Amino acid sequence: MFLCRFGKLKRIKMNALSVQNKGNNIQISLNRSCFDPEYIAKLISQLELEAMAKAADVSPEIMEIANEIDTEWWKQNGDDFLKNSKK
């Protein structure tokens, strides 16, 4: 079970993903066949954005604007970016 809200993280193992708590790191492994490459790229982008925002102490309003910009970028460039991805 994954209870991040309460500060507890236990190992989850499913066919689609695996989550492990390794000290100061959380390792997430995804089965490529269970996820669309575009979704994985967006997820990674969102995690990077969240980490940068936390480090910079960015307000929620600025995060919303950044998410809108990211969404627009993917609409305009996503197909080209993912054209060589394997499912």
C-alpha positions in Angstrom: 0.0 0.0 0.0 1.2 3.5 -0.8 0.3 6.1 1.8 2.4 9.1 0.9 0.0 11.6 2.5 0.7 10.1 5.9 4.5 9.8 5.4 4.4 6.0 5.1 5.6 4.3 2.1 5.5 0.6 1.7 6.7 -1.4 -1.3 4.1 -2.0 -4.0 4.6 -4.5 -6.8 2.2 -4.7 -9.7 2.4 -5.7 -13.3 2.3 -2.0 -14.3 4.6 -0.4 -11.8 6.8 -1.0 -8.8 7.5 1.5 -6.0 10.3 1.0 -3.5 11.4 3.2 -0.6 15.2 3.2 -0.6 16.3 5.5 2.2 16.1 9.1 1.0 14.9 7.9 -2.5 11.7 6.5 -3.9 12.3 4.3 -6.9 9.4 3.9 -9.4 9.7 1.4 -12.1 7.1 1.4 -15.0 6.3 -1.4 -17.3 6.6 0.3 -20.8 3.9 -2.0 -22.2 1.4 -0.6 -19.7 1.8 3.1 -20.3 1.7 5.4 -23.3 5.2 7.0 -24.0 3.6 10.4 -24.1 2.1 9.9 -20.6 5.5 8.8 -19.2 7.2 11.8 -20.7 4.5 14.1 -19.3 4.8 12.4 -15.9 8.6 12.9 -15.8 8.2 16.5 -16.9 5.6 17.2 -14.1 7.9 15.6 -11.5 10.8 17.7 -12.6 8.7 20.8 -12.6 7.4 20.0 -9.1 10.9 19.6 -7.8 12.1 22.9 -9.3 9.1 24.7 -7.9 9.6 23.3 -4.4 13.3 24.3 -4.6 12.4 27.8 -5.7 9.4 28.1 -3.4 7.1 28.9 -6.3 3.4 29.8 -5.6 0.5 27.6 -6.7 -0.6 30.3 -9.2 2.8 30.2 -11.0 2.7 26.4 -11.0 -0.7 26.6 -12.8 0.7 28.9 -15.5 3.7 26.5 -15.9 1.3 23.6 -16.3 -0.6 25.4 -19.0 2.6 26.2 -20.9 3.7 22.6 -20.6 0.3 21.4 -21.9 0.5 23.7 -24.9 4.0 22.6 -25.7 3.0 19.0 -25.7 0.0 19.8 -28.0 2.3 21.5 -30.4 5.5 19.3 -30.2 4.5 16.0 -28.6 4.1 14.0 -31.8 7.6 15.1 -33.1 9.2 14.5 -29.7 7.7 11.0 -29.4 8.0 9.8 -33.0 10.9 7.5 -32.3 9.6 6.2 -29.0 8.8 2.5 -28.7 5.7 1.2 -27.0 
